[in-house]
Amino acid sequence: MKLLFVSSNRYPYPTGNGAAVLMHALITCYRRLGYEVTLVPASLRNPEDREKAEPYWEAEGVPVHRIPAVMAVKTHKSRAALVRRALLPRLSDHFHMHDVPASGLQEFVVSGGFDLVVSYGWEALGVIAGLDHPDKVASLVDPLDSLIELMAAQNRFGFSMTKLRGWLKFKAASHKPAYADLLLSKVHHIFEHAYQHCEELRARGYRNAHYFPHPLPRQDELPPKQPSDQVTVLILGSLKGTAGRYGFEFFLDKVMPRLEPKLAKLDRRVVFRIVGHGELKSELRERLEANPYCDFVGFVDKVEPEFAGADIMLVNIPVAHGFRTRIAEAFGYGKCVVAHAANATGMPELRDEDNALTAADPDLFTQKLLRAIEDPELRVRLGRKARETFEAEICQDAAVGKIAAVLGLPN
């Protein structure tokens, strides 16, 4: 069996960016089902990825088929083009669908004898939607509507030329979800990797939408943590973006003022170790670096030692914004997770008092975090249950079975 996989924005890769890791995991699942995979990158916003990714996939026996028209990123630099996009939008403003007939991709699919065409992300969906093929699968995470809402929240539009340009970009982007609906109607299965967004699609009539957690590989057990009178609480993930900013604001403004007086009375040291990529807003970083309980680390090459040295994984993001890969990773390593309850919206595998501690109210959230800090036996019990959940519901073994069932394949 042969499969064409179209990626969005970057190359699939086993480490680094969350989208790259998820695409790599999906390709792994399909290969385990017996597919010979060919990779086509679309809308390549990070061309530097090519230097490391293509040799990796060559070694893996996965050919990369580069098509310039598909790889190109849409740009509209002139003011006139921006005004036209805002007031007189077209499908081609947002998606590569119009490029497919002229690109040679249709001919490549036919001549290659591909049994299945799979896309990841919205740009890649725009590519496969224009193909004449009997079996097409779209893998998605975040709906465009929520991204538009975040875009609006980050901007305060006014009357300067800069703000006017920002408003035009927002207005143009606001047309994209309607075109996305048109594209979704042209695929046979939708694999949605955030639970609440899958439910939204099904409520809108997409009965071919299926929820799949991020299929992470089974993790090797970490070496036992060395006994210590210090409790290390790991905060891991992207330091940039709106969700991360909200998370650190919640942590600094809502949690730490309630927690610090209690930490001062403990007979053990507590350290919040902050690890991640990207630039955190300078004001928040300065506050974290000034806090005596926080150790701001930033980017690290390998996260396994961070998980190995952590007693608790803290997910402080108060935004219901899709599946949390960092929680799934912590579950895979058998770590005790304390998370804002909003994260369970896109990840029903996160269950309060069963495999994690969750709450939305700042007082209750702080109480649960303090319980985990004070009770090592509770941490062990939750971590053991978290690993059981990972193996039964999240890891690639579980995902392969679900994909096979939807596609009608033997597993």
Backbone hydrogen bonds in HBPLUS format (Angstrom, degrees):
<---DONOR---> <-ACCEPTOR-->    atom                        ^
c    i                          cat <-CA-CA->   ^        H-A-AA   ^      H-
h    n   atom  resd res      DA  || num        DHA   H-A  angle D-A-AA Bond
n    s   type  num  typ     dist DA aas  dist angle  dist       angle   num
A0036-GLU N   A0001-MET O   2.76 MM  35  6.12 156.6  1.81 147.2 153.9     1
A0115-ASP N   A0002-LYS O   2.75 MM 113  5.33 144.2  1.88 133.8 143.9     2
A0116-LEU N   A0002-LYS O   3.27 MM 114  6.70 145.9  2.40 151.4 158.5     3
A0003-LEU N   A0036-GLU O   2.82 MM  33  5.90 166.1  1.84 152.5 151.4     4
A0038-THR N   A0003-LEU O   2.90 MM  35  6.32 148.8  2.00 160.5 170.5     5
A0004-LEU N   A0116-LEU O   2.96 MM 112  6.44 158.1  2.01 156.9 162.8     6
A0118-VAL N   A0004-LEU O   2.83 MM 114  6.15 169.5  1.84 169.1 171.8     7
A0005-PHE N   A0038-THR O   2.83 MM  33  6.07 173.0  1.83 169.1 171.5     8
A0040-VAL N   A0005-PHE O   2.82 MM  35  6.12 159.2  1.87 158.9 159.8     9
A0006-VAL N   A0118-VAL O   2.80 MM 112  6.22 164.2  1.83 160.1 165.2    10
A0120-TYR N   A0006-VAL O   3.00 MM 114  6.43 141.2  2.15 168.8 173.8    11
A0007-SER N   A0040-VAL O   3.03 MM  33  6.37 146.3  2.14 138.1 148.6    12
A0042-ALA N   A0007-SER O   2.84 MM  35  5.69 141.8  1.99 136.6 148.3    13
A0010-ARG N   A0008-SER O   2.73 MM   2  5.70 140.1  1.89  94.9  93.2    14
A0009-ASN N   A0042-ALA O   2.89 MM  33  6.13 134.9  2.10 151.1 165.0    15
A0045-ARG N   A0009-ASN O   2.84 MM  36  4.95 132.9  2.06 116.5 129.6    16
A0013-TYR N   A0020-ALA O   3.01 MM   7  5.06 166.8  2.03 110.9 113.9    17
A0021-VAL N   A0017-ASN O   3.00 MM   4  6.29 156.6  2.06 154.8 161.7    18
A0022-LEU N   A0018-GLY O   2.95 MM   4  6.15 157.8  2.00 148.1 154.1    19
A0023-MET N   A0019-ALA O   2.93 MM   4  6.14 164.9  1.96 153.1 156.8    20
A0024-HIS N   A0020-ALA O   3.03 MM   4  6.20 156.7  2.09 142.4 149.1    21
A0025-ALA N   A0021-VAL O   2.95 MM   4  6.22 154.2  2.02 145.6 152.7    22
A0026-LEU N   A0022-LEU O   2.91 MM   4  6.22 155.1  1.97 152.1 158.8    23
A0027-ILE N   A0023-MET O   2.99 MM   4  6.25 165.2  2.01 154.4 157.5    24
A0028-THR N   A0024-HIS O   3.01 MM   4  6.24 155.7  2.07 146.1 153.2    25
A0029-CYS N   A0025-ALA O   2.98 MM   4  6.30 152.8  2.06 147.1 154.0    26
A0030-TYR N   A0026-LEU O   3.03 MM   4  6.38 163.8  2.06 156.5 159.7    27
A0031-ARG N   A0027-ILE O   2.93 MM   4  6.15 156.4  1.99 150.6 157.5    28
A0032-ARG N   A0028-THR O   2.95 MM   4  6.19 148.2  2.06 144.8 153.5    29
A0033-LEU N   A0029-CYS O   3.14 MM   4  6.48 130.4  2.40 138.4 151.4    30
A0033-LEU N   A0030-TYR O   3.07 MM   3  5.02 132.9  2.30  93.5 106.7    31
A0035-TYR N   A0030-TYR O   3.17 MM   5  5.72 162.9  2.20 148.9 144.2    32
A0034-GLY N   A0031-ARG O   2.97 MM   3  5.10 158.5  2.01 105.2 111.3    33
A0039-LEU N   A0063-PRO O   2.88 MM  24  6.21 169.7  1.89 165.2 166.2    34
A0065-HIS N   A0039-LEU O   2.74 MM  26  6.05 163.2  1.77 166.0 171.9    35
A0043-SER N   A0070-VAL O   2.91 MM  27  6.32 161.3  1.94 149.6 146.1    36
A0044-LEU N   A0071-MET O   2.78 MM  27  5.22 148.3  1.88 134.2 142.5    37
A0049-ASP N   A0046-ASN O   2.89 MM   3  5.76 164.5  1.91 127.4 132.2    38
A0050-ARG N   A0047-PRO O   3.06 MM   3  5.69 154.9  2.12 115.4 121.8    39
A0051-GLU N   A0048-GLU O   3.34 MM   3  5.98 144.3  2.48 114.2 119.7    40
A0052-LYS N   A0049-ASP O   3.19 MM   3  5.86 137.4  2.38 115.5 124.5    41
A0053-ALA N   A0049-ASP O   2.87 MM   4  5.88 166.4  1.89 163.3 166.6    42
A0054-GLU N   A0050-ARG O   3.10 MM   4  5.49 161.3  2.14 133.3 139.1    43
A0057-TRP N   A0053-ALA O   2.93 MM   4  6.24 163.0  1.96 161.4 164.3    44
A0058-GLU N   A0054-GLU O   2.89 MM   4  6.03 153.5  1.96 149.7 157.7    45
A0059-ALA N   A0055-PRO O   2.99 MM   4  6.16 157.6  2.05 144.5 149.5    46
A0060-GLU N   A0056-TYR O   3.04 MM   4  6.34 136.2  2.24 137.2 150.0    47
A0062-VAL N   A0057-TRP O   2.89 MM   5  5.15 168.2  1.90 156.1 152.8    48
A0061-GLY N   A0058-GLU O   3.12 MM   3  5.15 154.5  2.19 100.2 108.1    49
A0070-VAL N   A0067-ILE O   2.95 MM   3  5.39 130.4  2.20 114.3 127.7    50
A0071-MET N   A0067-ILE O   2.89 MM   4  6.03 157.4  1.94 159.9 167.0    51
A0072-ALA N   A0068-PRO O   3.02 MM   4  5.98 139.7  2.18 148.6 156.3    52
A0082-LEU N   A0078-SER O   3.09 MM   4  6.36 151.9  2.18 143.6 151.5    53
A0083-VAL N   A0079-ARG O   2.94 MM   4  6.21 156.8  1.99 150.4 156.1    54
A0084-ARG N   A0080-ALA O   2.94 MM   4  6.16 162.6  1.97 149.0 154.0    55
A0085-ARG N   A0081-ALA O   2.93 MM   4  6.12 157.6  1.98 146.2 152.1    56
A0086-ALA N   A0082-LEU O   3.06 MM   4  6.26 149.7  2.15 142.1 150.0    57
A0087-LEU N   A0083-VAL O   2.96 MM   4  6.17 154.5  2.02 152.9 159.5    58
A0088-LEU N   A0084-ARG O   2.61 MM   4  5.16 154.9  1.67 143.9 152.8    59
A0093-ASP N   A0090-ARG O   3.11 MM   3  5.40 156.2  2.17 106.7 114.0    60
A0094-HIS N   A0091-LEU O   3.12 MM   3  5.90 156.2  2.18 121.3 126.4    61
A0095-PHE N   A0091-LEU O   3.20 MM   4  6.29 158.3  2.25 155.4 161.8    62
A0099-ASP N   A0096-HIS O   2.77 MM   3  5.34 147.2  1.88 120.3 130.8    63
A0100-VAL N   A0097-MET O   3.31 MM   3  5.62 150.9  2.40 106.1 113.6    64
A0103-SER N   A0099-ASP O   3.01 MM   4  5.93 124.7  2.33 147.5 163.3    65
A0103-SER N   A0100-VAL O   3.09 MM   3  5.07 141.8  2.25 101.1 112.5    66
A0108-PHE N   A0104-GLY O   3.00 MM   4  6.21 150.9  2.09 144.2 153.0    67
A0109-VAL N   A0105-LEU O   2.86 MM   4  6.14 154.7  1.93 155.1 161.0    68
A0110-VAL N   A0106-GLN O   3.04 MM   4  6.32 161.7  2.08 150.7 155.3    69
A0111-SER N   A0107-GLU O   2.85 MM   4  5.99 173.5  1.86 154.6 156.8    70
A0112-GLY N   A0108-PHE O   2.84 MM   4  5.74 143.9  1.97 138.7 148.8    71
A0113-GLY N   A0110-VAL O   3.21 MM   3  5.43 152.5  2.29 103.1 111.1    72
A0117-VAL N   A0135-ASP O   3.13 MM  18  6.39 155.5  2.19 149.1 156.7    73
A0137-VAL N   A0117-VAL O   2.87 MM  20  6.30 156.5  1.92 157.6 165.1    74
A0119-SER N   A0137-VAL O   2.91 MM  18  6.40 152.3  1.98 157.4 166.6    75
A0139-SER N   A0119-SER O   2.80 MM  20  5.89 161.2  1.84 144.9 151.5    76
A0121-GLY N   A0139-SER O   2.93 MM  18  6.31 161.6  1.97 164.4 169.0    77
A0125-LEU N   A0121-GLY O   3.05 MM   4  6.26 146.2  2.16 139.8 149.9    78
A0126-GLY N   A0122-TRP O   3.03 MM   4  6.32 149.8  2.12 145.9 153.0    79
A0127-VAL N   A0124-ALA O   2.97 MM   3  5.01 131.9  2.20  96.3 109.9    80
A0128-ILE N   A0124-ALA O   3.06 MM   4  6.49 163.4  2.09 160.3 161.2    81
A0129-ALA N   A0125-LEU O   2.89 MM   4  5.84 152.6  1.97 153.9 160.8    82
A0131-LEU N   A0128-ILE O   2.99 MM   3  5.20 163.0  2.02 110.2 115.7    83
A0188-HIS N   A0136-LYS O   2.92 MM  52  5.40 146.6  2.04 135.4 145.6    84
A0189-HIS N   A0136-LYS O   3.25 MM  53  6.70 147.2  2.37 152.5 158.2    85
A0138-ALA N   A0189-HIS O   2.97 MM  51  6.42 161.7  2.01 155.9 159.5    86
A0191-PHE N   A0138-ALA O   2.79 MM  53  6.05 158.6  1.83 147.4 154.8    87
A0140-LEU N   A0191-PHE O   2.95 MM  51  6.33 155.4  2.02 151.3 156.6    88
A0193-HIS N   A0140-LEU O   2.88 MM  53  6.16 161.4  1.91 154.6 160.2    89
A0148-ILE N   A0144-LEU O   2.95 MM   4  6.23 151.9  2.03 153.6 161.0    90
A0149-GLU N   A0145-ASP O   3.02 MM   4  6.34 153.2  2.09 145.7 153.1    91
A0150-LEU N   A0146-SER O   2.98 MM   4  6.28 156.4  2.04 146.0 151.7    92
A0151-MET N   A0147-LEU O   2.94 MM   4  6.14 152.6  2.02 141.7 149.8    93
A0152-ALA N   A0148-ILE O   2.93 MM   4  6.23 152.6  2.00 148.8 155.5    94
A0153-ALA N   A0149-GLU O   2.97 MM   4  6.23 152.8  2.05 146.0 153.6    95
A0154-GLN N   A0150-LEU O   3.07 MM   4  6.31 140.5  2.23 145.5 154.8    96
A0155-ASN N   A0152-ALA O   3.23 MM   3  5.36 148.4  2.34 100.9 109.9    97
A0164-LEU N   A0160-SER O   2.80 MM   4  5.99 148.3  1.90 148.3 158.6    98
A0165-ARG N   A0161-MET O   2.93 MM   4  6.12 155.6  1.99 144.7 150.3    99
A0166-GLY N   A0162-THR O   3.04 MM   4  6.34 151.8  2.12 140.9 149.0   100
A0167-TRP N   A0163-LYS O   2.86 MM   4  6.14 150.0  1.95 143.7 151.6   101
A0168-LEU N   A0164-LEU O   2.93 MM   4  6.23 155.4  2.00 149.6 156.0   102
A0169-LYS N   A0165-ARG O   2.99 MM   4  6.27 155.7  2.05 149.3 155.4   103
A0170-PHE N   A0166-GLY O   2.99 MM   4  6.23 157.4  2.04 145.3 151.7   104
A0171-LYS N   A0167-TRP O   2.80 MM   4  6.01 160.6  1.84 151.7 157.3   105
A0172-ALA N   A0168-LEU O   2.89 MM   4  6.05 160.7  1.93 147.5 152.6   106
A0173-ALA N   A0169-LYS O   2.92 MM   4  6.10 160.9  1.95 146.5 152.2   107
A0174-SER N   A0170-PHE O   2.93 MM   4  6.10 139.2  2.10 144.8 155.8   108
A0175-HIS N   A0172-ALA O   3.24 MM   3  5.82 161.8  2.27 113.1 118.3   109
A0176-LYS N   A0173-ALA O   2.99 MM   3  5.43 154.0  2.06 113.7 121.6   110
A0179-TYR N   A0176-LYS O   3.06 MM   3  5.28 118.0  2.46 104.4 119.3   111
A0180-ALA N   A0176-LYS O   2.93 MM   4  6.21 149.7  2.02 153.1 163.0   112
A0181-ASP N   A0177-PRO O   3.07 MM   4  6.39 147.5  2.18 147.3 153.9   113
A0183-LEU N   A0179-TYR O   3.12 MM   4  6.52 151.3  2.20 146.9 154.5   114
A0184-LEU N   A0180-ALA O   2.92 MM   4  6.22 159.4  1.97 154.8 160.2   115
A0185-SER N   A0181-ASP O   3.22 MM   4  6.43 141.8  2.38 143.0 151.5   116
A0186-LYS N   A0183-LEU O   2.94 MM   3  5.43 162.5  1.97 116.8 122.5   117
A0187-VAL N   A0184-LEU O   3.42 MM   3  5.76 169.4  2.44 115.4 114.3   118
A0190-ILE N   A0208-ASN O   3.02 MM  18  6.03 167.8  2.03 145.0 142.5   119
A0210-HIS N   A0190-ILE O   2.79 MM  20  6.12 155.4  1.85 166.8 174.8   120
A0192-GLU N   A0210-HIS O   2.87 MM  18  5.98 153.9  1.94 153.5 161.7   121
A0212-PHE N   A0192-GLU O   2.96 MM  20  6.07 158.8  2.01 147.6 151.4   122
A0198-CYS N   A0194-ALA O   3.08 MM   4  6.36 148.4  2.18 152.9 162.6   123
A0195-TYR N   A0346-GLY O   3.11 MM 151  4.49 162.7  2.14 115.2 111.4   124
A0198-CYS N   A0195-TYR O   3.08 MM   3  5.16 121.3  2.44  97.4 112.3   125
A0199-GLU N   A0195-TYR O   3.02 MM   4  6.37 159.0  2.06 155.3 160.9   126
A0200-GLU N   A0196-GLN O   2.98 MM   4  6.22 147.7  2.09 138.4 147.4   127
A0201-LEU N   A0197-HIS O   3.00 MM   4  6.24 156.8  2.06 143.8 149.1   128
A0202-ARG N   A0198-CYS O   2.96 MM   4  6.25 159.7  2.00 151.8 157.3   129
A0203-ALA N   A0199-GLU O   2.91 MM   4  6.08 151.2  2.00 144.3 152.4   130
A0204-ARG N   A0200-GLU O   3.07 MM   4  6.32 132.8  2.30 138.4 150.6   131
A0204-ARG N   A0201-LEU O   3.10 MM   3  5.08 131.2  2.35  93.6 107.0   132
A0206-TYR N   A0201-LEU O   2.99 MM   5  5.43 158.9  2.03 149.4 142.8   133
A0205-GLY N   A0202-ARG O   3.06 MM   3  5.15 160.0  2.10 105.4 109.5   134
A0207-ARG N   A0205-GLY O   3.02 MM   2  5.69 124.6  2.34 108.7  92.9   135
A0209-ALA N   A0206-TYR O   3.16 MM   3  5.71 147.3  2.27 120.6 120.1   136
A0216-LEU N   A0214-HIS O   2.93 MM   2  5.87 125.6  2.23 114.4  98.4   137
A0396-GLN N   A0216-LEU O   2.97 MM 180  5.59 133.9  2.19 144.4 143.9   138
A0269-ARG N   A0229-ASP O   3.22 MM  40  6.57 137.3  2.41 143.4 151.6   139
A0231-VAL N   A0269-ARG O   2.83 MM  38  6.28 160.6  1.86 161.3 165.9   140
A0271-VAL N   A0231-VAL O   2.97 MM  40  6.35 163.1  2.00 160.6 164.2   141
A0311-ASP N   A0232-THR O   2.86 MM  79  5.31 164.1  1.89 144.6 149.9   142
A0312-ILE N   A0232-THR O   3.22 MM  80  6.57 152.9  2.29 155.7 156.8   143
A0233-VAL N   A0271-VAL O   2.77 MM  38  6.02 174.6  1.77 165.3 167.2   144
A0273-ARG N   A0233-VAL O   2.77 MM  40  6.01 148.4  1.87 146.3 157.2   145
A0234-LEU N   A0312-ILE O   2.78 MM  78  6.11 163.3  1.81 169.7 164.2   146
A0314-LEU N   A0234-LEU O   2.84 MM  80  5.88 167.1  1.86 154.8 159.3   147
A0235-ILE N   A0273-ARG O   2.87 MM  38  6.02 170.3  1.88 156.1 155.4   148
A0275-VAL N   A0235-ILE O   2.90 MM  40  6.22 163.7  1.93 161.6 167.0   149
A0237-GLY N   A0275-VAL O   3.09 MM  38  6.63 143.9  2.22 145.3 156.2   150
A0239-LEU N   A0277-HIS O   2.78 MM  38  5.72 177.3  1.78 165.7 164.8   151
A0245-ARG N   A0241-GLY O   3.15 MM   4  6.38 155.1  2.21 143.8 151.1   152
A0246-TYR N   A0242-THR O   2.92 MM   4  6.22 165.0  1.94 158.9 162.2   153
A0247-GLY N   A0243-ALA O   2.96 MM   4  6.19 151.1  2.05 144.3 152.8   154
A0248-PHE N   A0244-GLY O   3.03 MM   4  6.36 158.9  2.08 154.2 157.4   155
A0249-GLU N   A0245-ARG O   2.97 MM   4  6.16 152.1  2.04 150.3 158.7   156
A0250-PHE N   A0246-TYR O   2.93 MM   4  6.13 156.3  1.99 147.1 153.1   157
A0251-PHE N   A0247-GLY O   2.98 MM   4  6.21 157.2  2.03 143.9 150.5   158
A0252-LEU N   A0248-PHE O   2.87 MM   4  5.95 166.3  1.89 146.9 150.2   159
A0253-ASP N   A0249-GLU O   2.82 MM   4  5.62 159.4  1.86 145.8 152.6   160
A0254-LYS N   A0250-PHE O   2.90 MM   4  5.14 148.5  2.00 128.7 138.1   161
A0255-VAL N   A0250-PHE O   3.16 MM   5  6.57 142.2  2.31 151.1 160.1   162
A0256-MET N   A0251-PHE O   2.93 MM   5  6.12 168.5  1.95 168.5 170.3   163
A0258-ARG N   A0255-VAL O   3.02 MM   3  5.46 129.8  2.28 110.9 123.9   164
A0259-LEU N   A0255-VAL O   2.89 MM   4  6.02 145.4  2.01 149.5 160.5   165
A0260-GLU N   A0256-MET O   2.87 MM   4  5.56 175.4  1.88 153.5 154.3   166
A0262-LYS N   A0259-LEU O   2.93 MM   3  5.42 129.1  2.19 114.4 128.0   167
A0263-LEU N   A0259-LEU O   2.94 MM   4  6.20 151.9  2.02 152.3 161.1   168
A0264-ALA N   A0260-GLU O   3.06 MM   4  6.24 151.8  2.14 154.7 160.2   169
A0265-LYS N   A0262-LYS O   3.13 MM   3  5.42 149.1  2.23 104.5 113.4   170
A0266-LEU N   A0263-LEU O   3.15 MM   3  5.34 160.9  2.19 108.7 114.6   171
A0272-PHE N   A0293-TYR O   2.79 MM  21  6.07 166.4  1.81 162.5 167.1   172
A0295-ASP N   A0272-PHE O   2.82 MM  23  5.96 166.6  1.84 154.5 152.7   173
A0274-ILE N   A0295-ASP O   2.99 MM  21  6.14 166.1  2.01 147.3 151.3   174
A0297-VAL N   A0274-ILE O   2.85 MM  23  5.62 157.9  1.90 149.1 156.4   175
A0298-GLY N   A0274-ILE O   3.18 MM  24  6.51 158.6  2.23 143.6 147.7   176
A0276-GLY N   A0298-GLY O   2.89 MM  22  5.03 159.9  1.93 105.4 112.2   177
A0284-LEU N   A0281-LYS O   3.00 MM   3  5.52 119.5  2.38 112.8 126.6   178
A0285-ARG N   A0281-LYS O   3.00 MM   4  6.26 163.4  2.03 157.3 162.7   179
A0286-GLU N   A0282-SER O   2.92 MM   4  6.05 164.0  1.95 151.8 155.7   180
A0287-ARG N   A0283-GLU O   3.19 MM   4  6.41 152.6  2.27 140.1 147.0   181
A0288-LEU N   A0284-LEU O   2.96 MM   4  6.24 155.9  2.02 151.7 158.3   182
A0289-GLU N   A0285-ARG O   2.87 MM   4  6.09 165.9  1.89 157.7 161.4   183
A0290-ALA N   A0286-GLU O   3.03 MM   4  6.10 137.8  2.21 137.7 148.3   184
A0291-ASN N   A0288-LEU O   3.14 MM   3  5.25 146.3  2.26 100.6 110.4   185
A0294-CYS N   A0291-ASN O   3.15 MM   3  5.48 165.4  2.17 115.5 120.1   186
A0306-GLU N   A0303-VAL O   2.92 MM   3  5.07 122.9  2.25 101.4 117.3   187
A0307-PHE N   A0303-VAL O   3.03 MM   4  6.44 156.6  2.09 160.2 166.5   188
A0308-ALA N   A0304-GLU O   2.89 MM   4  6.12 161.4  1.92 153.7 159.7   189
A0309-GLY N   A0305-PRO O   3.00 MM   4  6.09 146.1  2.12 139.3 146.5   190
A0310-ALA N   A0307-PHE O   3.16 MM   3  5.17 156.5  2.22 102.9 110.1   191
A0313-MET N   A0336-CYS O   2.78 MM  23  6.11 162.5  1.81 163.7 169.3   192
A0338-VAL N   A0313-MET O   2.92 MM  25  6.23 163.2  1.95 160.6 163.4   193
A0315-VAL N   A0338-VAL O   2.90 MM  23  6.30 162.2  1.93 154.2 159.0   194
A0340-HIS N   A0315-VAL O   2.99 MM  25  6.40 148.4  2.09 171.0 178.5   195
A0321-HIS N   A0319-VAL O   2.98 MM   2  5.51 119.4  2.36 110.3  93.6   196
A0327-ILE N   A0324-ARG O   3.08 MM   3  5.42 130.8  2.33 104.2 116.3   197
A0328-ALA N   A0324-ARG O   3.20 MM   4  6.62 159.4  2.24 150.2 155.7   198
A0329-GLU N   A0325-THR O   2.84 MM   4  6.14 157.8  1.89 155.2 161.3   199
A0330-ALA N   A0326-ARG O   3.04 MM   4  6.19 158.5  2.09 138.2 144.0   200
A0331-PHE N   A0327-ILE O   2.83 MM   4  6.11 156.1  1.88 152.3 159.3   201
A0332-GLY N   A0328-ALA O   2.90 MM   4  6.16 154.9  1.96 146.2 153.1   202
A0333-TYR N   A0329-GLU O   3.05 MM   4  6.40 139.3  2.22 144.8 155.6   203
A0333-TYR N   A0330-ALA O   3.19 MM   3  5.13 127.4  2.48  93.1 106.5   204
A0335-LYS N   A0330-ALA O   2.93 MM   5  5.23 170.3  1.94 149.2 149.9   205
A0334-GLY N   A0331-PHE O   2.90 MM   3  4.94 156.7  1.96 105.1 112.3   206
A0357-LEU N   A0337-VAL O   3.02 MM  20  6.42 157.9  2.07 154.7 161.8   207
A0339-ALA N   A0357-LEU O   2.92 MM  18  6.39 157.9  1.97 161.0 168.1   208
A0343-ASN N   A0340-HIS O   3.07 MM   3  6.05 163.4  2.10 129.3 132.2   209
A0341-ALA N   A0359-ALA O   2.96 MM  18  4.70 154.2  2.03 106.5 111.1   210
A0344-ALA N   A0341-ALA O   3.05 MM   3  5.64 155.8  2.11 116.6 123.1   211
A0345-THR N   A0342-ALA O   3.17 MM   3  5.63 158.8  2.22 110.8 117.3   212
A0350-LEU N   A0347-MET O   3.04 MM   3  5.89 171.5  2.04 127.2 129.9   213
A0354-ASP N   A0351-ARG O   3.18 MM   3  5.49 159.5  2.23 123.5 126.7   214
A0355-ASN N   A0351-ARG O   3.14 MM   4  5.74 159.7  2.18 149.6 155.3   215
A0353-GLU N   A0356-ALA O   2.65 MM   3  5.61 135.5  1.85 156.7 168.0   216
A0365-PHE N   A0361-ASP O   2.79 MM   4  5.91 164.6  1.82 164.2 169.7   217
A0366-THR N   A0362-PRO O   2.93 MM   4  5.98 161.0  1.97 143.5 148.3   218
A0367-GLN N   A0363-ASP O   3.00 MM   4  6.24 155.2  2.06 145.0 152.2   219
A0368-LYS N   A0364-LEU O   2.97 MM   4  6.21 159.5  2.01 152.2 156.7   220
A0369-LEU N   A0365-PHE O   2.99 MM   4  6.24 158.5  2.04 150.2 156.4   221
A0370-LEU N   A0366-THR O   2.93 MM   4  6.11 158.1  1.97 148.9 154.9   222
A0371-ARG N   A0367-GLN O   2.95 MM   4  6.23 151.0  2.04 144.9 153.0   223
A0372-ALA N   A0368-LYS O   3.08 MM   4  6.38 160.3  2.12 149.5 153.4   224
A0373-ILE N   A0369-LEU O   2.99 MM   4  6.28 152.1  2.07 146.4 154.6   225
A0374-GLU N   A0370-LEU O   2.96 MM   4  6.14 154.1  2.03 150.8 156.9   226
A0375-ASP N   A0371-ARG O   2.97 MM   4  5.94 138.8  2.14 149.8 159.8   227
A0379-ARG N   A0375-ASP O   3.26 MM   4  6.62 154.0  2.33 145.9 152.9   228
A0380-VAL N   A0376-PRO O   3.06 MM   4  6.35 155.1  2.12 146.7 152.5   229
A0381-ARG N   A0377-GLU O   3.01 MM   4  6.25 163.2  2.04 149.4 153.7   230
A0382-LEU N   A0378-LEU O   2.97 MM   4  6.13 172.8  1.98 157.1 158.8   231
A0383-GLY N   A0379-ARG O   2.92 MM   4  5.95 155.9  1.98 144.0 151.5   232
A0384-ARG N   A0380-VAL O   2.93 MM   4  6.09 155.9  1.99 149.1 154.9   233
A0385-LYS N   A0381-ARG O   3.08 MM   4  6.31 162.5  2.11 148.9 153.6   234
A0386-ALA N   A0382-LEU O   2.82 MM   4  5.98 148.6  1.91 144.8 154.4   235
A0387-ARG N   A0383-GLY O   3.08 MM   4  6.34 155.9  2.14 146.2 150.8   236
A0388-GLU N   A0384-ARG O   3.15 MM   4  6.46 157.2  2.21 145.8 152.0   237
A0389-THR N   A0385-LYS O   2.97 MM   4  6.25 155.6  2.04 148.6 154.9   238
A0390-PHE N   A0386-ALA O   2.95 MM   4  6.23 157.6  2.00 149.3 155.4   239
A0391-GLU N   A0387-ARG O   3.02 MM   4  6.26 164.4  2.05 154.6 157.2   240
A0392-ALA N   A0388-GLU O   3.04 MM   4  6.18 153.1  2.11 147.0 154.2   241
A0393-GLU N   A0389-THR O   2.86 MM   4  5.69 155.0  1.92 154.0 159.2   242
A0394-ILE N   A0390-PHE O   3.03 MM   4  4.79 149.1  2.12 123.0 131.2   243
A0395-CYS N   A0390-PHE O   2.88 MM   5  5.75 164.8  1.90 164.0 160.5   244
A0398-ALA N   A0395-CYS O   3.04 MM   3  5.58 122.1  2.39 111.6 123.9   245
A0399-ALA N   A0395-CYS O   3.09 MM   4  6.41 158.4  2.14 148.1 154.9   246
A0400-VAL N   A0396-GLN O   2.85 MM   4  5.93 164.6  1.88 156.6 158.4   247
A0402-LYS N   A0398-ALA O   3.20 MM   4  6.52 152.0  2.28 145.7 153.3   248
A0403-ILE N   A0399-ALA O   2.90 MM   4  6.16 166.2  1.92 162.5 165.2   249
A0404-ALA N   A0400-VAL O   3.00 MM   4  6.12 165.2  2.02 149.2 153.6   250
A0405-ALA N   A0401-GLY O   3.07 MM   4  6.21 150.7  2.16 139.7 147.3   251
A0406-VAL N   A0402-LYS O   3.09 MM   4  6.39 159.2  2.14 151.8 156.1   252
A0407-LEU N   A0403-ILE O   2.99 MM   4  6.17 165.0  2.01 157.9 162.0   253
A0408-GLY N   A0404-ALA O   2.87 MM   4  5.71 114.2  2.31 136.9 151.5   254
A0409-LEU N   A0404-ALA O   2.77 MM   5  4.63 161.1  1.80 140.4 143.9   255
